[in-house]
């Protein structure tokens, strides 16, 4: 067995690969959910300013907050993926 074969069998490395796959799948699912929204964040802010009905304003605020949270989650998952990639290289 040479050094490359030993690295492939390293349980820590295998665990990192599984974690990376799980993180990427979750991140891609969240990103797909964000992509379902027909409007962009800036358009929603303009809609909010122009809306006069109170209940519609609340709905738009909710959607804006939901998009913000989803974007933060995607960024966090991407950060964790990058961290795993860095650990895998080292």
N, C-alpha and C positions, 0 to 999 in steps of 0.2 A: 504494500500500500504506500503510495507516495503522498506528499504533503497536500496536493490538491484533493485527492480522495478523502483524506482525513478532514479537511475543511468542509467538504460537502456533507460529511456525516456528523459534523459538530452539532449537538442538540441546540445550543444557543443560537446558532445561525439558522437552523430550521425553524425555531420558534420565532425569530425575527421575520422570516419570510411569511409565516402564517399571520403574524400580527400586521404586517404590511398589507397583505391581501385583504384582511378584514377592514383595516382602516381605509384602504382605497375603495372598497365596495361601499362602505358607509358614506364616504365623502361623495362618491359618484351618485348615490341615491339621493342625498341631500341636494346636490347640484341639479339633478333632474327635477326635483320638486320645485326648486327655485325657477327653473326654466319653464315650468308650467304657467307661471304668471305672465299674462299678456303685456303688461306694462313695465316700464323701467321705474326705478326708485324716484328719479327726478320728475317723471310724469305724475307719479302719485302725489308728490309734494305740491305740484301745481294744481292737481285736482282738489286736494285738501283745501288749499287757499281759496279756490273758486266755488267750493261747495257751500250752499247756504242751509241745507237741511241738516239738522243736528245728528240724526241717526246715521245718515250716510257719511258724515264726517267721522263718526266713531268707527264705522266699518273701515274707512280708508286709513285711519290711525292704526287700527288693529293690523291691517295688511302691511303697513309700513313697518311696524314693530316686528311682525313675523318675518318679513324679509331681512331685517337687520339681524335678528337672532339666527336665522338660517345661514346668512353670510358669515357671521362670527363662528358658527359651528364648522362650516366648510374651511375657513381659515385655520381653525384649531386643528382639524384633522389633517390638513396639508402640513402644518407645522410638525405634527407627530410623525407623519410619513417621512418628512425630510430628516427628522431626528433619527429615525430607524435606518434610513439610507446611510446617514453619516456613521452610525454605529456599525452597520454592516461593512462599510468600507474599511473602518479601522479594525 
